[in-house]
Amino acid sequence: MLTDAFGRTIRYLRVSVTDRCNLFCSYCRLPGEAILPNNQEILNFGEIVRLIRLFLELGVERIRLTGGEPLLRRNIVGLVQALAQLPGLQELTLTTNALLLERYAAALKTAGLQRVNISLDTLNPETFDRITQHNSLSKENLLHRAGLPAVLAGIAAALQVGLQPVKVNMVVMRGINDHEIPAMLSFARQQGVLLRFIETMPVGEAGLDMADLFVPADQILDQIHRHFGSQLLPVEQPGSGPARYFNLEGTTANVGVISARSRHFCNTCNRMRLTSKGKLVYCLGRQDRMDLKQPMRDGASDAELKQHIQQAVALKPERHAFEQAENPHIGAHMSALGG
Ligand code: SAM
């Protein structure tokens, strides 16, 4: 079992399979920031599968594939298929911007993917293009230029093939999309997806630029309460992780908030992150990490790699450092950390 110095047991691993993305969301990447790691630098499929097998042997139960945009990784379906067969894996999920999901949903489901979380911050095509800087995409990305309609088609495809429950994550930004909170909730109810509002996090230079746009979760909940005229009653949601869930009284609609800043949940954190370059990240809000790729490429045995993983877990900090005056996480990039 992987238990850290504060008694938290690690059961969940987020695995970034690529740093590349087909969007430039303003809170995640700086405009024009090119992320084209040399193929040698990123873990190959054999290395990813081996590391995940070791994590599972050490007690991790849930794996989430992320990125960058995970659907841009070549043969992502093959990777899902290989991972789905690993003993001990209880849940295999993926986080995506859904631009390519319509194309892959059925194959991913057949390969053994259980659920998807989809990032969608707006229902307005112009706001979508503005947030995702969709129009500044380079030539090779023009294929993916369908924007908001492609995301909506991706959501429909996920529902249709049964990658359920589909969760939709909205990063709320003051003056940009906060007026869309009620509309997004109505959309989620209509579609049958579970909406979660995410507070902006100061990760990476793009994230730090977002300081003025921060909307605390309590204000988000208050806006829903005022708009719909109903109370929001706390509810338990199985496997809820860092989200807190509420039911809109008198309806079947539930809604989640992820308030990493206004009400941190570090004391129940059960997760670690593996970057596409093989670095194990202990905490989203810190810079510390342990390299697993080099020892693996230098011929480390399974037992030695497990020791590295155990050492990393022992170094997991008690809590994130988002509020500290000097920002130790400024050099990190959300697109490399996998969100
Ligand atoms: N490309 C995939 C996607 O869009 O879902 C997966 C990677 S993305 C980095 C994962 C999540 O991180 C997304 O839901 C995104 O909205 C969130 N994210 C990125 N930067 C963030 C920030 N500064 N604050 C809060 N959430 C952020």
Residues whose N, C-alpha, C, O or C-beta is under 5 A from the ligand:
A	BS01	SAM	Y27 C28 T66 G67 G68 E69 T95 T96 N97 S119 N169 V171 E199 T200 M201 V203 G207 M334 S335 G338 G339
